[in-house]
């Protein structure tokens, strides 16, 4: 069952005029609806700009497909000339396809193929995939109508590939339907049923009754051909309930023909005759295509022959033979084959030119690549040589630096050892100095005590002299420069110790810090008391306060803790 669909543009025009078509094929669109659209478009043509006129000429050409194929060609030619003048290739491809359709309705297959191939060429240049698929489908049906089924399959498979690429399930369903019909015509009914079943599965969600009916018709035809008459009749009757008896004339004629064929196979000749007569009533009242007439006349001839009515069988066979010869004369076959050959030759010539051009480009690329590779190799060699040279220099520099670093490390190690020895010596010296000062202070105190106990005859004079001497010694002890120097040396030597201790315990006083430094030198409480000119008890109190500020546990040794800070 062949179906050609109108363009989206004409569908919008029809909707804008509140004209809803049951099917977009060139046979079954309601004539009254199309006539209303045509009158509206023709009335507006004189006042339109060229651009608007071009679009409406193409719409008119498509609208006349089933009413007057000659006018389709006429308006298509006018649209083609205007499209070329305005340099609008999209409309040019549309016009060429309208001319193709006009000639196709008039069974001028050679001219239809000529304009169809021209339309395909223009639309391929434009690149609109939907337009390309539409033209490919039209050419595929043209080949189908003239019995070139392999050519028809070639074009319809191209259409299917495009629809799959576009991801359009609805159009994929139509392509499956088309392929099923063509395989049925090739008597490969197993494949036909497979494609028609897939088409029906994809169509159902869209709810278009007429499109669903077309798949049932195709399944009915194939099941009938395989002798599955029950399945055939079920599918054909299902299709009959889906289509409108007042609009889908093409489908109704086809259905009645095939129901007649099923009844013929069942030897139910009277019911088969009834179906064929009803189909001819539609054939005589509307412009149904010649392929359906041919099928009806052939079945009528076979039916009457089986019924023994040889006169009617002969009459219908003559009508069948006349239509068959008219559909495709020898001259038309030759012209079609010639155009096909010319088209293929032109396409191959263009492909050869393109291949030559691509070959030249590839040669240029190869040469450029070869030159590039050579340059890369040369640059790589230079880089490698430079890297090797650089590595040698770097190795020498590395060895020199390594030796210098080794010498520097050795020197630093010697200096570090010297500094450690010096520090150790300084610590010992400082400790000895502290001991010396402590001993000297003890001597001074002992001398002072002795003088206090000394008895002179002249008591008053002796007391005065002794007091003077005692005060002199005590003043010396208070301002003793050795002690101040000692404290200065301690602070300098333990500068980092003071910093860490102060950072950890910021609440320590200067006296706390000095006490900590003296304890770190491992001086005894007696030595510290003598050094600082304070009592031993005061030293013990200072030690206790220092332990508390340092938050030491009772088991912790104060001097060990201070040495570890």
KEBA-463033 format. One line per field, with one value per residue (C-alpha): residue number from 1; x negated, z, y negated. Coordinates in nm, 3 decimals. Each point is the difference from the previous one (the first is absolute). Example, Ala and Ser with C-alpha at 12.3 -4.5 7.8 and 13.67 -1.06 7.14 Angstrom:
% residues 2
nr 1, 2
xx -1.230, -0.137
zz 0.780, -0.066
yy 0.450, -0.344
This chain:
% residues 565
nr 1, 2, 3, 4, 5, 6, 7, 8, 9, 10, 11, 12, 13, 14, 15, 16, 17, 18, 19, 20, 21, 22, 23, 24, 25, 26, 27, 28, 29, 30, 31, 32, 33, 34, 35, 36, 37, 38, 39, 40, 41, 42, 43, 44, 45, 46, 47, 48, 49, 50, 51, 52, 53, 54, 55, 56, 57, 58, 59, 60, 61, 62, 63, 64, 65, 66, 67, 68, 69, 70, 71, 72, 73, 74, 75, 76, 77, 78, 79, 80, 81, 82, 83, 84, 85, 86, 87, 88, 89, 90, 91, 92, 93, 94, 95, 96, 97, 98, 99, 100, 101, 102, 103, 104, 105, 106, 107, 108, 109, 110, 111, 112, 113, 114, 115, 116, 117, 118, 119, 120, 121, 122, 123, 124, 125, 126, 127, 128, 129, 130, 131, 132, 133, 134, 135, 136, 137, 138, 139, 140, 141, 142, 143, 144, 145, 146, 147, 148, 149, 150, 151, 152, 153, 154, 155, 156, 157, 158, 159, 160, 161, 162, 163, 164, 165, 166, 167, 168, 169, 170, 171, 172, 173, 174, 175, 176, 177, 178, 179, 180, 181, 182, 183, 184, 185, 186, 187, 188, 189, 190, 191, 192, 193, 194, 195, 196, 197, 198, 199, 200, 201, 202, 203, 204, 205, 206, 207, 208, 209, 210, 211, 212, 213, 214, 215, 216, 217, 218, 219, 220, 221, 222, 223, 224, 225, 226, 227, 228, 229, 230, 231, 232, 233, 234, 235, 236, 237, 238, 239, 240, 241, 242, 243, 244, 245, 246, 247, 248, 249, 250, 251, 252, 253, 254, 255, 256, 257, 258, 259, 260, 261, 262, 263, 264, 265, 266, 267, 268, 269, 270, 271, 272, 273, 274, 275, 276, 277, 278, 279, 280, 281, 282, 283, 284, 285, 286, 287, 288, 289, 290, 291, 292, 293, 294, 295, 296, 297, 298, 299, 300, 301, 302, 303, 304, 305, 306, 307, 308, 309, 310, 311, 312, 313, 314, 315, 316, 317, 318, 319, 320, 321, 322, 323, 324, 325, 326, 327, 328, 329, 330, 331, 332, 333, 334, 335, 336, 337, 338, 339, 340, 341, 342, 343, 344, 345, 346, 347, 348, 349, 350, 351, 352, 353, 354, 355, 356, 357, 358, 359, 360, 361, 362, 363, 364, 365, 366, 367, 368, 369, 370, 371, 372, 373, 374, 375, 376, 377, 378, 379, 380, 381, 382, 383, 384, 385, 386, 387, 388, 389, 390, 391, 392, 393, 394, 395, 396, 397, 398, 399, 400, 401, 402, 403, 404, 405, 406, 407, 408, 409, 410, 411, 412, 413, 414, 415, 416, 417, 418, 419, 420, 421, 422, 423, 424, 425, 426, 427, 428, 429, 430, 431, 432, 433, 434, 435, 436, 437, 438, 439, 440, 441, 442, 443, 444, 445, 446, 447, 448, 449, 450, 451, 452, 453, 454, 455, 456, 457, 458, 459, 460, 461, 462, 463, 464, 465, 466, 467, 468, 469, 470, 471, 472, 473, 474, 475, 476, 477, 478, 479, 480, 481, 482, 483, 484, 485, 486, 487, 488, 489, 490, 491, 492, 493, 494, 495, 496, 497, 498, 499, 500, 501, 502, 503, 504, 505, 506, 507, 508, 509, 510, 511, 512, 513, 514, 515, 516, 517, 518, 519, 520, 521, 522, 523, 524, 525, 526, 527, 528, 529, 530, 531, 532, 533, 534, 535, 536, 537, 538, 539, 540, 541, 542, 543, 544, 545, 546, 547, 548, 549, 550, 551, 552, 553, 554, 555, 556, 557, 558, 559, 560, 561, 562, 563, 564, 565
xx 0.000, -0.178, 0.030, -0.153, 0.008, 0.047, -0.267, 0.017, 0.057, 0.316, 0.123, -0.023, 0.187, 0.272, 0.028, 0.021, 0.304, 0.151, -0.041, -0.100, -0.096, 0.039, -0.305, -0.272, -0.032, 0.061, 0.298, 0.214, -0.008, 0.360, 0.047, 0.234, -0.258, -0.278, 0.229, 0.063, -0.374, -0.064, 0.266, -0.152, -0.354, 0.091, 0.195, -0.309, -0.258, 0.038, -0.076, -0.290, -0.371, -0.223, -0.120, 0.355, 0.118, -0.276, 0.108, 0.369, -0.067, -0.161, 0.293, 0.242, -0.202, 0.018, 0.371, 0.083, -0.161, 0.326, 0.223, -0.194, -0.348, -0.043, 0.048, -0.247, -0.256, 0.102, -0.031, -0.312, -0.167, 0.093, -0.139, -0.319, -0.066, 0.060, -0.219, -0.288, 0.050, -0.002, -0.279, 0.196, -0.120, 0.232, 0.309, -0.161, -0.025, 0.364, 0.114, -0.190, 0.165, 0.347, -0.064, -0.117, 0.322, 0.215, -0.160, 0.019, 0.380, 0.027, -0.211, -0.272, -0.264, -0.297, 0.064, 0.086, -0.334, -0.187, 0.140, -0.022, -0.372, -0.050, 0.188, -0.218, -0.319, 0.112, 0.120, -0.322, -0.186, 0.229, -0.050, 0.345, 0.029, 0.381, 0.022, -0.257, 0.195, 0.325, -0.150, -0.168, 0.335, 0.176, -0.258, 0.025, 0.379, -0.050, -0.220, 0.251, 0.284, -0.191, -0.105, -0.369, 0.017, -0.375, -0.040, 0.297, -0.163, -0.326, 0.171, 0.227, -0.292, -0.176, 0.314, 0.000, -0.366, 0.075, 0.300, -0.208, -0.272, 0.261, 0.151, 0.353, 0.202, 0.312, -0.183, -0.196, 0.339, 0.098, -0.330, 0.058, 0.347, -0.141, -0.267, 0.263, 0.214, -0.294, -0.108, 0.358, -0.010, -0.322, 0.189, -0.231, 0.295, -0.195, -0.208, 0.310, 0.180, -0.307, -0.022, 0.377, 0.015, -0.282, 0.179, 0.328, -0.176, -0.157, 0.319, 0.240, -0.125, 0.068, 0.367, 0.039, 0.274, -0.062, -0.374, 0.072, 0.251, -0.266, -0.219, 0.295, 0.070, -0.361, 0.007, 0.328, -0.150, -0.308, 0.194, 0.236, -0.296, -0.136, 0.339, 0.069, 0.351, 0.137, -0.283, 0.037, 0.373, -0.045, -0.251, 0.200, 0.325, -0.187, -0.122, 0.355, 0.121, -0.276, 0.033, 0.271, 0.235, 0.037, -0.363, -0.260, 0.108, -0.339, -0.021, 0.362, -0.050, -0.314, 0.174, 0.297, -0.232, -0.192, 0.312, 0.127, -0.328, 0.037, 0.357, -0.120, -0.255, 0.281, 0.207, 0.260, 0.047, 0.320, -0.139, -0.321, 0.201, 0.190, -0.328, -0.137, 0.318, -0.002, -0.366, 0.080, 0.268, -0.273, -0.231, 0.263, 0.091, -0.346, -0.341, -0.152, -0.341, -0.038, -0.184, 0.317, 0.210, -0.246, 0.028, 0.383, 0.028, -0.248, 0.186, 0.334, -0.134, -0.127, 0.324, 0.230, -0.224, 0.033, 0.377, 0.016, 0.106, -0.268, 0.142, -0.030, -0.335, -0.126, 0.137, -0.169, -0.323, -0.003, 0.053, -0.275, -0.243, 0.076, -0.071, -0.313, -0.138, 0.102, -0.169, -0.340, -0.062, -0.327, -0.092, 0.053, -0.209, -0.285, 0.018, 0.009, -0.302, -0.181, 0.064, -0.104, -0.326, -0.063, 0.066, -0.227, -0.268, 0.019, -0.010, -0.299, -0.174, 0.047, -0.122, -0.309, -0.072, 0.044, -0.225, -0.266, 0.018, -0.020, -0.296, -0.180, 0.070, -0.123, -0.318, -0.058, 0.063, -0.240, -0.271, 0.060, -0.003, -0.326, -0.164, 0.133, -0.137, -0.343, 0.000, 0.107, -0.282, -0.257, 0.128, 0.005, -0.364, -0.104, 0.191, -0.152, -0.352, 0.062, 0.143, -0.297, -0.242, 0.198, 0.008, -0.378, -0.042, 0.258, -0.181, -0.327, 0.173, 0.171, -0.334, -0.156, 0.298, -0.005, -0.366, 0.065, 0.294, -0.209, -0.276, 0.255, 0.158, -0.339, -0.084, 0.335, -0.052, -0.343, 0.146, 0.287, -0.241, -0.211, 0.307, 0.117, -0.341, -0.006, 0.350, -0.086, -0.314, 0.204, 0.253, -0.274, -0.165, 0.330, 0.063, -0.350, 0.049, 0.326, -0.171, -0.285, 0.237, 0.195, -0.320, -0.124, 0.331, -0.017, -0.349, 0.128, 0.281, -0.238, -0.235, 0.288, 0.117, -0.352, -0.029, 0.332, -0.135, -0.340, -0.061, -0.204, -0.121, 0.136, 0.345, 0.151, -0.274, 0.001, 0.375, -0.010, -0.278, 0.155, 0.339, -0.164, -0.182, 0.315, 0.201, -0.277, 0.001, 0.377, 0.021, -0.258, 0.206, 0.308, -0.171, -0.240, -0.082, -0.098, 0.352, 0.157, -0.240, 0.089, 0.373, -0.067, -0.202, 0.269, 0.271, -0.211, -0.100, 0.353, 0.182, 0.187, 0.076, 0.157, 0.203, 0.144, 0.069, 0.168, 0.205, 0.126, 0.048, 0.061, 0.082, -0.365, -0.180, -0.362, -0.105, 0.177, -0.191, -0.338, 0.080, 0.084, -0.329, -0.208, 0.175, -0.062, -0.376, 0.041, -0.083, 0.104, 0.238, -0.290, -0.197, 0.302, 0.064, -0.361, -0.002, 0.320, -0.080, 0.317, 0.066, 0.026, 0.360, 0.076, -0.153, 0.220, 0.309, -0.098, -0.050, 0.343, 0.170, -0.178, 0.115, 0.355, -0.011, -0.149, 0.287, -0.235, 0.117, -0.150, -0.208, -0.147, -0.361, -0.021, -0.358, 0.062, 0.314, -0.186, -0.284, 0.256, 0.178
zz 0.000, -0.121, 0.198, -0.083, 0.269, -0.040, 0.118, 0.349, -0.161, -0.186, 0.312, 0.196, -0.278, 0.011, 0.378, -0.021, -0.226, 0.245, -0.260, 0.172, -0.242, 0.088, -0.216, -0.172, -0.316, -0.344, -0.054, 0.312, 0.119, -0.006, -0.320, 0.157, 0.267, -0.259, -0.221, 0.286, 0.058, -0.372, -0.030, 0.300, -0.139, -0.358, 0.122, 0.183, -0.277, -0.186, 0.310, 0.137, -0.009, -0.204, 0.310, 0.125, -0.350, -0.033, 0.316, -0.096, -0.354, 0.148, 0.240, -0.293, -0.204, 0.284, 0.062, -0.365, 0.009, 0.018, -0.162, -0.312, -0.056, -0.297, 0.229, 0.246, -0.280, -0.114, 0.346, 0.069, -0.316, 0.097, 0.352, -0.146, -0.221, 0.292, 0.237, -0.249, -0.041, 0.377, 0.055, 0.256, -0.034, 0.272, -0.189, -0.327, 0.134, 0.115, -0.346, -0.179, 0.225, -0.067, -0.376, 0.058, 0.190, -0.272, -0.269, 0.228, 0.041, -0.380, -0.028, -0.187, 0.187, -0.214, 0.058, 0.365, 0.052, -0.178, 0.232, 0.304, -0.050, -0.056, 0.323, 0.185, -0.128, 0.111, 0.339, 0.065, -0.062, 0.246, 0.257, 0.164, 0.097, 0.014, -0.352, -0.128, 0.153, -0.149, -0.351, 0.038, 0.105, -0.303, -0.240, 0.183, -0.056, -0.364, -0.049, 0.194, -0.230, -0.310, 0.150, 0.065, 0.351, 0.062, -0.085, 0.224, 0.290, -0.052, 0.043, 0.286, 0.196, -0.041, 0.139, 0.297, 0.075, 0.008, 0.229, 0.235, 0.003, 0.085, 0.268, -0.139, 0.107, -0.189, -0.331, 0.073, 0.026, -0.345, -0.147, 0.145, -0.154, -0.341, 0.011, 0.099, -0.299, -0.243, 0.132, -0.040, -0.365, -0.036, 0.145, 0.302, 0.239, 0.306, -0.009, -0.090, 0.313, 0.216, -0.119, 0.014, 0.357, 0.110, -0.168, 0.177, 0.340, -0.047, -0.143, 0.280, 0.259, -0.246, -0.039, -0.373, -0.105, -0.375, 0.039, 0.229, -0.257, -0.274, 0.197, 0.053, -0.376, -0.080, 0.254, -0.150, -0.352, 0.113, 0.213, -0.295, -0.229, 0.248, 0.022, 0.356, -0.094, 0.355, 0.098, -0.329, 0.047, 0.364, -0.096, -0.300, 0.199, 0.280, -0.255, -0.135, 0.347, 0.027, -0.329, -0.094, -0.282, -0.110, -0.022, -0.038, -0.349, -0.092, 0.309, -0.037, -0.361, 0.098, 0.297, -0.209, -0.266, 0.258, 0.184, -0.340, -0.051, 0.340, -0.084, -0.341, 0.176, 0.220, -0.314, 0.135, -0.346, 0.062, 0.299, -0.194, -0.293, 0.241, 0.130, -0.352, -0.120, 0.306, -0.068, -0.365, 0.119, 0.177, -0.301, -0.233, 0.235, 0.101, -0.156, 0.133, -0.139, -0.281, 0.212, 0.204, -0.317, -0.141, 0.317, -0.002, -0.368, 0.037, 0.303, -0.178, -0.304, 0.218, 0.203, -0.303, -0.158, 0.314, -0.004, -0.367, -0.132, -0.269, -0.187, 0.307, 0.083, -0.349, 0.020, 0.332, -0.119, -0.299, 0.230, 0.228, -0.291, -0.139, 0.331, 0.055, -0.343, 0.059, 0.339, -0.141, -0.373, -0.147, -0.093, 0.360, 0.132, -0.231, 0.090, 0.371, -0.033, -0.203, 0.261, 0.277, -0.183, -0.067, 0.362, 0.125, -0.250, 0.112, 0.365, -0.060, -0.195, 0.293, 0.235, -0.218, 0.001, 0.374, 0.043, -0.221, 0.202, 0.323, -0.141, -0.084, 0.349, 0.149, -0.211, 0.121, 0.354, -0.045, -0.136, 0.276, 0.254, -0.145, 0.014, 0.350, 0.108, -0.145, 0.177, 0.324, -0.033, -0.068, 0.291, 0.219, -0.091, 0.077, 0.328, 0.094, -0.081, 0.200, 0.286, -0.004, -0.004, 0.273, 0.204, -0.023, 0.111, 0.272, 0.114, 0.030, 0.181, 0.223, 0.088, 0.075, 0.209, 0.176, 0.094, 0.110, 0.210, 0.150, 0.087, 0.140, 0.209, 0.131, 0.080, 0.171, 0.196, 0.117, 0.085, 0.182, 0.200, 0.078, 0.109, 0.217, 0.163, 0.048, 0.143, 0.233, 0.107, 0.051, 0.210, 0.216, 0.026, 0.097, 0.257, 0.142, 0.004, 0.188, 0.249, 0.033, 0.064, 0.247, 0.184, -0.003, 0.136, 0.267, 0.086, 0.019, 0.227, 0.219, 0.023, 0.086, 0.271, 0.139, 0.016, 0.178, 0.271, 0.023, 0.335, 0.018, 0.305, -0.116, -0.037, -0.153, -0.259, -0.077, -0.045, -0.232, -0.217, -0.009, -0.100, -0.271, -0.124, 0.011, -0.192, -0.255, -0.054, -0.013, -0.253, -0.213, 0.010, -0.120, -0.292, -0.085, -0.374, -0.019, 0.092, -0.259, -0.264, 0.103, -0.048, -0.339, -0.116, 0.122, -0.192, -0.316, 0.018, 0.071, -0.229, -0.188, 0.330, 0.135, -0.321, 0.010, 0.374, -0.027, -0.299, 0.187, 0.338, -0.066, 0.371, 0.114, 0.147, -0.068, 0.339, -0.093, -0.327, 0.176, 0.258, -0.281, -0.181, 0.317, 0.075, -0.360, 0.071, 0.277, 0.283, 0.351, 0.214, 0.218, -0.306, -0.137, 0.336, 0.020, -0.368, 0.038, 0.354, 0.139, 0.260, -0.079, 0.120, -0.255, -0.271, 0.109, -0.008, -0.351, -0.113, 0.139, -0.177, -0.324, 0.014, 0.056, -0.297, -0.217, 0.111, 0.093, 0.169, 0.338, -0.161, -0.267, 0.053, -0.060, -0.132, -0.246, -0.132, -0.053, -0.189, -0.240, -0.082
yy 0.000, -0.312, -0.326, -0.339, -0.265, -0.373, -0.242, -0.158, -0.341, 0.102, 0.181, -0.327, -0.179, 0.261, -0.025, -0.379, 0.041, 0.254, 0.273, 0.322, 0.278, 0.362, 0.090, -0.199, 0.208, -0.140, 0.234, -0.009, -0.360, -0.130, -0.195, -0.255, -0.089, -0.035, -0.210, -0.244, -0.041, -0.049, -0.273, -0.182, 0.016, -0.097, -0.305, -0.133, 0.055, -0.338, -0.212, 0.207, -0.088, 0.229, 0.186, 0.060, 0.090, 0.262, 0.181, -0.011, 0.123, 0.309, 0.047, -0.028, 0.249, 0.254, -0.069, 0.083, 0.346, 0.195, -0.262, -0.095, 0.140, -0.237, -0.301, 0.151, 0.002, -0.353, -0.158, 0.204, -0.135, -0.358, 0.055, 0.152, -0.305, -0.238, 0.207, -0.013, -0.378, -0.059, 0.256, 0.202, 0.362, 0.134, -0.122, 0.115, 0.357, -0.024, -0.120, 0.278, 0.259, -0.146, 0.030, 0.357, 0.080, -0.156, 0.213, 0.304, -0.038, -0.024, 0.318, -0.192, 0.199, -0.103, -0.371, 0.066, 0.175, -0.280, -0.270, 0.228, 0.053, -0.374, -0.071, 0.254, -0.165, -0.350, 0.122, 0.188, -0.327, -0.182, 0.279, 0.012, 0.368, 0.003, -0.147, 0.250, 0.291, -0.131, -0.010, 0.340, 0.148, -0.152, 0.146, 0.333, 0.009, -0.094, 0.306, 0.206, -0.110, 0.105, 0.334, -0.078, 0.144, 0.026, -0.370, -0.076, 0.190, -0.187, -0.339, 0.103, 0.144, -0.337, -0.165, 0.242, -0.079, -0.373, 0.046, 0.216, -0.263, -0.265, 0.225, -0.052, 0.308, -0.106, -0.027, 0.319, 0.172, -0.134, 0.122, 0.348, -0.005, -0.098, 0.273, 0.256, -0.095, 0.023, 0.341, 0.118, -0.110, 0.201, 0.301, 0.005, 0.004, 0.118, -0.319, -0.199, 0.123, -0.074, -0.363, -0.057, 0.138, -0.232, -0.289, 0.078, 0.019, -0.345, -0.158, 0.095, -0.254, -0.285, 0.099, -0.080, 0.244, -0.029, 0.069, 0.297, 0.125, -0.010, 0.246, 0.233, -0.010, 0.091, 0.284, 0.123, 0.005, 0.195, 0.251, 0.058, 0.063, 0.257, 0.171, -0.115, -0.109, -0.038, -0.235, -0.182, -0.053, -0.109, -0.269, -0.124, -0.023, -0.179, -0.253, -0.041, -0.109, -0.262, -0.190, -0.246, 0.113, -0.362, -0.115, 0.277, 0.107, 0.140, 0.221, 0.109, 0.111, 0.188, 0.165, 0.111, 0.142, 0.203, 0.119, 0.117, 0.188, 0.175, 0.105, 0.117, 0.222, 0.137, 0.073, -0.242, -0.157, -0.191, -0.192, -0.060, -0.138, -0.229, -0.147, -0.056, -0.172, -0.230, -0.083, -0.088, -0.243, -0.198, 0.041, -0.151, -0.288, -0.129, -0.032, 0.322, 0.090, 0.250, 0.259, 0.060, 0.021, 0.250, 0.214, -0.016, 0.093, 0.287, 0.146, -0.046, 0.187, 0.288, 0.010, 0.018, 0.258, 0.215, -0.058, 0.107, -0.343, -0.012, -0.304, -0.224, 0.160, -0.091, -0.357, -0.065, 0.161, -0.236, -0.301, 0.131, 0.049, -0.346, -0.173, 0.206, -0.098, -0.361, -0.015, 0.080, 0.014, 0.124, -0.357, -0.117, 0.289, -0.090, -0.369, 0.082, 0.228, -0.267, -0.271, 0.233, 0.077, -0.370, -0.086, 0.277, -0.102, -0.362, 0.104, 0.228, -0.276, -0.235, 0.271, 0.054, -0.374, -0.008, 0.304, -0.159, -0.318, 0.198, 0.194, -0.325, -0.130, 0.328, -0.019, -0.354, 0.114, 0.292, -0.230, -0.251, 0.283, 0.137, -0.343, -0.043, 0.338, -0.083, -0.337, 0.166, 0.256, -0.275, -0.207, 0.311, 0.078, -0.358, 0.010, 0.337, -0.124, -0.313, 0.205, 0.238, -0.293, -0.169, 0.320, 0.029, -0.361, 0.049, 0.314, -0.192, -0.284, 0.255, 0.162, -0.339, -0.104, 0.335, -0.047, -0.359, 0.112, 0.279, -0.248, -0.240, 0.273, 0.105, -0.361, -0.050, 0.320, -0.120, -0.341, 0.166, 0.216, -0.307, -0.194, 0.289, 0.025, -0.375, 0.006, 0.281, -0.183, -0.319, 0.187, 0.147, -0.340, -0.156, 0.266, -0.045, -0.372, 0.043, 0.222, -0.248, -0.287, 0.209, 0.094, -0.359, -0.124, 0.261, -0.125, -0.355, 0.103, 0.197, -0.298, -0.227, 0.238, 0.022, -0.374, -0.021, 0.228, -0.174, -0.187, -0.323, -0.180, -0.327, 0.124, -0.303, -0.040, 0.369, 0.012, -0.297, 0.148, 0.341, -0.135, -0.201, 0.311, 0.210, -0.257, -0.023, 0.378, 0.022, -0.282, 0.179, 0.314, -0.191, -0.167, 0.279, -0.026, 0.368, 0.103, -0.232, 0.133, 0.351, -0.066, -0.162, 0.299, 0.239, -0.186, -0.012, 0.366, 0.117, -0.240, 0.276, 0.172, -0.321, -0.041, 0.355, -0.020, -0.341, 0.113, 0.304, -0.177, -0.373, -0.070, 0.055, -0.304, -0.102, 0.144, 0.326, 0.007, -0.061, 0.267, 0.244, -0.078, 0.049, 0.330, 0.106, -0.058, 0.261, -0.248, 0.102, -0.200, -0.115, -0.113, -0.182, -0.172, -0.115, -0.106, -0.206, -0.120, 0.157, 0.265, 0.369, -0.009, -0.269, 0.222, 0.292, -0.222, -0.120, 0.360, 0.093, -0.293, 0.086, 0.363, -0.118, -0.241, 0.273, 0.229, 0.289, 0.317, 0.091, 0.277, -0.232, -0.120, -0.376, -0.011, 0.289, -0.170, -0.331, 0.171, 0.155, -0.327
